[in-house]
Amino acid sequence: MGINGLIIAVAAAAGPTVAAGILAIADWPWLFAINVPIGLVAFVLSLKFLPRNPVKVEGQRFDVTSAVMNALTFGLLICVIDGFAHDIHLVYSDSGFCYHADHRLVFYQTSENADLSFASGRFAA
């Protein structure tokens, strides 16, 4: 945990300095292009040093319905929040928010291991 925290802290502190150095000698697209060789080196090093981790999935399959509903729900949530930020008419924002809440409820109801105590008004003590 300490090493991860140290890496994040150093990256947050060094990022603006490195970006300023890149911008001093190159145009802004190089801020993004510099990540390609760094990513390739990280990928090659990960293949060499990280252990193999085979995925063993038996009896599980991808739930397409849940994936589509999840994507729609989060997409709609982002649209509703954006609508609130840009002063979209309240009728549209509120209806989108209600639709979002209904989508989440249907998503939880279709989940295999869903705890629906919140939906039926029965709260666990």
Backbone as numpy.savetxt, mean C-alpha at the origin, in Angstrom:
# Nx Ny Nz CAx CAy CAz Cx Cy Cz
16.05 -4.93 14.86 15.23 -3.74 14.86 16.10 -2.49 14.86
17.15 -2.54 15.62 18.03 -1.38 15.69 18.70 -1.08 14.36
19.13 -2.13 13.66 19.79 -1.92 12.37 18.80 -1.36 11.36
17.57 -1.88 11.36 16.55 -1.35 10.45 16.26 0.11 10.74
16.14 0.46 12.01 15.91 1.85 12.40 17.06 2.75 11.99
18.29 2.26 12.15 19.47 3.03 11.76 19.48 3.29 10.25
19.17 2.27 9.48 19.17 2.42 8.02 18.11 3.42 7.58
16.93 3.36 8.18 15.86 4.29 7.82 16.25 5.72 8.21
16.83 5.89 9.39 17.23 7.22 9.84 18.32 7.81 8.95
19.31 6.99 8.60 20.39 7.48 7.73 19.86 7.81 6.35
18.96 6.98 5.81 18.39 7.25 4.49 17.58 8.54 4.50
16.80 8.77 5.55 16.00 9.99 5.63 16.88 11.23 5.76
18.01 11.09 6.46 18.90 12.24 6.63 19.77 12.47 5.39
20.21 11.39 4.75 21.12 11.53 3.60 20.40 11.76 2.28
19.12 11.39 2.20 18.38 11.51 0.94 18.39 12.90 0.34
18.02 13.94 1.07 18.04 15.28 0.48 19.44 15.75 0.07
20.45 15.35 0.82 21.82 15.73 0.47 22.27 15.06 -0.81
21.99 13.77 -0.95 22.35 13.04 -2.17 21.57 13.61 -3.35
20.28 13.90 -3.15 19.48 14.48 -4.23 20.02 15.83 -4.67
20.44 16.64 -3.71 21.01 17.95 -4.07 22.31 17.77 -4.84
23.11 16.77 -4.46 24.34 16.51 -5.19 24.07 16.06 -6.62
23.06 15.21 -6.81 22.71 14.76 -8.16 22.20 15.93 -8.98
21.35 16.78 -8.38 20.81 17.92 -9.11 21.86 18.96 -9.43
22.96 18.98 -8.68 24.03 19.93 -8.96 24.78 19.58 -10.24
24.78 18.31 -10.61 25.53 17.91 -11.80 24.66 17.34 -12.92
23.37 17.11 -12.66 22.51 16.50 -13.68 21.09 17.07 -13.58
20.27 16.74 -14.57 18.87 17.18 -14.56 18.04 16.30 -13.63
16.78 16.73 -13.38 15.92 16.03 -12.43 15.59 14.60 -12.82
15.52 14.20 -14.12 15.22 12.79 -14.40 16.26 11.82 -13.84
17.46 12.31 -13.61 18.50 11.44 -13.04 18.20 11.06 -11.60
17.34 11.83 -10.91 16.94 11.43 -9.56 16.24 10.07 -9.58
15.53 9.79 -10.68 14.83 8.51 -10.82 15.72 7.48 -11.50
16.49 7.90 -12.49 17.32 6.97 -13.26 18.44 6.36 -12.41
18.88 7.05 -11.39 19.96 6.54 -10.55 19.52 5.29 -9.78
18.20 5.13 -9.61 17.70 3.97 -8.86 17.75 2.68 -9.66
17.84 2.75 -10.98 17.87 1.54 -11.80 19.13 0.71 -11.52
20.33 1.28 -11.61 21.51 0.45 -11.31 21.57 0.02 -9.84
21.11 0.87 -8.95 21.09 0.51 -7.52 20.15 -0.67 -7.30
18.98 -0.65 -7.94 18.03 -1.75 -7.82 18.56 -3.03 -8.42
19.26 -2.94 -9.56 19.84 -4.13 -10.18 20.91 -4.75 -9.29
21.76 -3.92 -8.71 22.80 -4.43 -7.81 22.15 -5.08 -6.58
21.13 -4.46 -6.02 20.44 -5.03 -4.86 19.80 -6.37 -5.23
19.22 -6.46 -6.43 18.60 -7.71 -6.86 19.63 -8.83 -7.00
20.77 -8.53 -7.62 21.81 -9.55 -7.79 22.37 -9.98 -6.44
22.59 -9.03 -5.54 23.09 -9.38 -4.21 22.07 -10.19 -3.42
20.78 -9.89 -3.60 19.77 -10.68 -2.89 19.72 -12.11 -3.40
19.92 -12.31 -4.71 19.95 -13.66 -5.24 21.13 -14.45 -4.68
22.23 -13.74 -4.45 23.43 -14.41 -3.97 23.39 -14.70 -2.47
22.90 -13.78 -1.67 23.04 -13.90 -0.22 21.77 -14.31 0.53
20.60 -14.08 -0.01 19.38 -14.44 0.71 19.06 -15.92 0.48
18.56 -16.60 1.50 18.24 -18.03 1.33 17.01 -18.21 0.45
16.95 -19.36 -0.18 15.78 -19.70 -1.00 14.59 -19.89 -0.07
13.45 -19.43 -0.49 12.24 -19.55 0.32 11.11 -20.03 -0.58
11.04 -21.34 -0.81 10.00 -21.84 -1.70 8.62 -21.67 -1.07
7.68 -21.30 -1.89 6.32 -21.11 -1.42 5.59 -22.46 -1.49
5.05 -22.86 -0.36 4.32 -24.12 -0.30 2.87 -23.82 0.02
2.06 -23.77 -1.00 0.64 -23.48 -0.83 -0.14 -24.72 -1.22
-0.85 -25.25 -0.26 -1.66 -26.44 -0.52 -3.09 -26.15 -0.09
-4.00 -26.34 -0.99 -5.40 -26.17 -0.66 -5.87 -24.74 -0.62
-5.03 -23.80 -0.99 -5.43 -22.40 -1.02 -5.46 -21.93 -2.45
-6.41 -21.07 -2.74 -6.46 -20.50 -4.07 -6.71 -19.01 -3.94
-6.39 -18.28 -5.00 -6.54 -16.85 -5.01 -8.02 -16.49 -5.05
-8.47 -15.64 -4.14 -9.86 -15.22 -4.07 -10.05 -13.96 -4.92
-10.50 -14.17 -6.15 -10.64 -13.07 -7.10 -11.70 -12.08 -6.64
-12.81 -12.56 -6.11 -13.88 -11.67 -5.65 -13.37 -10.72 -4.58
-12.67 -11.24 -3.62 -12.14 -10.39 -2.55 -11.12 -9.40 -3.08
-10.29 -9.82 -4.02 -9.29 -8.92 -4.58 -9.94 -7.77 -5.33
-10.95 -8.07 -6.13 -11.64 -7.01 -6.88 -12.38 -6.07 -5.94
-13.07 -6.63 -4.94 -13.79 -5.77 -3.99 -12.82 -4.92 -3.18
-11.68 -5.48 -2.82 -10.68 -4.71 -2.09 -10.15 -3.56 -2.92
-9.84 -3.82 -4.19 -9.35 -2.77 -5.08 -10.39 -1.68 -5.27
-11.66 -2.08 -5.48 -12.73 -1.10 -5.64 -12.93 -0.28 -4.37
-12.86 -0.95 -3.23 -13.08 -0.26 -1.97 -12.01 0.79 -1.71
-10.75 0.41 -1.86 -9.69 1.38 -1.59 -9.65 2.47 -2.66
-9.95 2.12 -3.91 -10.03 3.14 -4.95 -11.13 4.14 -4.67
-12.29 3.65 -4.24 -13.39 4.54 -3.91 -13.07 5.38 -2.69
-12.42 4.80 -1.70 -12.03 5.57 -0.52 -11.11 6.72 -0.91
-10.16 6.46 -1.77 -9.25 7.51 -2.21 -10.01 8.59 -2.97
-10.97 8.19 -3.82 -11.78 9.17 -4.56 -12.62 10.02 -3.62
-13.20 9.41 -2.59 -14.02 10.16 -1.64 -13.16 11.15 -0.85
-12.00 10.71 -0.40 -11.11 11.62 0.33 -10.66 12.76 -0.57
-10.37 12.45 -1.83 -10.00 13.48 -2.78 -11.16 14.44 -3.01
-12.38 13.92 -3.03 -13.55 14.77 -3.18 -13.72 15.73 -2.02
-13.47 15.25 -0.80 -13.53 16.14 0.36 -12.45 17.22 0.27
-11.29 16.86 -0.22 -10.18 17.82 -0.30 -10.42 18.89 -1.36
-11.17 18.54 -2.42 -11.38 19.49 -3.51 -12.78 20.09 -3.52
-13.47 20.02 -2.41 -14.79 20.63 -2.27 -15.80 20.14 -3.29
-15.80 18.85 -3.55 -16.82 18.27 -4.40 -18.15 18.33 -3.65
-19.23 18.45 -4.35 -20.55 18.58 -3.73 -20.77 17.46 -2.71
-21.34 17.80 -1.57 -21.50 16.84 -0.48 -22.34 15.63 -0.85
-23.30 15.80 -1.76 -24.14 14.67 -2.16 -23.28 13.58 -2.77
-22.34 13.96 -3.61 -21.47 12.97 -4.25 -20.50 12.36 -3.24
-19.94 13.18 -2.39 -18.97 12.67 -1.41 -19.65 11.75 -0.40
-20.81 12.17 0.12 -21.50 11.36 1.11 -21.99 10.05 0.52
-22.53 10.11 -0.70 -22.99 8.87 -1.32 -21.81 7.93 -1.59
-20.69 8.49 -2.00 -19.49 7.67 -2.20 -19.00 7.07 -0.90
-19.09 7.84 0.19 -18.66 7.33 1.48 -19.57 6.21 1.94
-20.88 6.37 1.76 -21.83 5.31 2.14 -21.61 4.07 1.29
-21.37 4.26 0.01 -21.11 3.13 -0.87 -19.84 2.42 -0.44
-18.83 3.19 -0.04 -17.58 2.62 0.45 -17.83 1.79 1.71
-18.61 2.31 2.64 -18.89 1.59 3.88 -19.65 0.30 3.58
-20.61 0.36 2.65 -21.36 -0.83 2.28 -20.46 -1.86 1.61
-19.54 -1.40 0.78 -18.59 -2.30 0.12 -17.74 -3.03 1.16
-17.27 -2.30 2.18 -16.44 -2.93 3.22 -17.26 -3.98 3.97
-18.53 -3.69 4.24 -19.36 -4.64 4.95 -19.55 -5.91 4.13
-19.81 -5.76 2.84 -19.97 -6.93 1.97 -18.66 -7.70 1.89
-17.54 -6.98 1.84 -16.23 -7.63 1.80 -16.01 -8.47 3.05
-16.34 -7.93 4.22 -16.16 -8.68 5.45 -17.12 -9.86 5.52
-18.32 -9.70 5.00 -19.28 -10.79 5.03 -18.87 -11.94 4.13
-18.16 -11.64 3.05 -17.74 -12.71 2.16 -16.43 -13.34 2.59
-15.75 -12.76 3.58 -14.51 -13.34 4.08 -14.83 -14.64 4.82
-13.92 -15.58 4.74 -14.15 -16.87 5.38 -14.09 -16.78 6.90
-13.15 -16.03 7.43 -12.95 -15.96 8.87 -13.34 -14.60 9.42
-14.41 -14.03 8.92 -14.80 -12.68 9.31 -15.47 -12.68 10.68
-15.13 -11.69 11.48 -15.79 -11.46 12.75 -16.79 -10.33 12.52
-18.07 -10.66 12.43 -19.09 -9.69 12.09 -19.80 -9.12 13.30
-19.19 -9.21 14.48 -19.86 -8.70 15.67 -20.07 -7.19 15.58
-19.20 -6.47 14.89 -19.36 -5.03 14.75 -20.52 -4.70 13.81
-20.80 -5.57 12.84 -21.82 -5.30 11.85 -23.22 -5.52 12.40
-23.36 -6.42 13.32 -24.70 -6.72 13.82 -25.03 -5.95 15.10
-24.13 -5.11 15.54 -24.40 -4.30 16.71 -24.01 -4.97 18.02
-23.50 -6.19 17.94 -23.06 -6.90 19.14 -21.57 -6.69 19.30
-21.17 -5.96 20.29 -19.75 -5.69 20.52 -19.28 -6.58 21.66
-18.10 -7.15 21.46 -17.52 -8.01 22.50 -17.04 -7.15 23.65
-17.25 -7.61 24.84 -16.84 -6.84 26.01 -15.41 -7.11 26.37
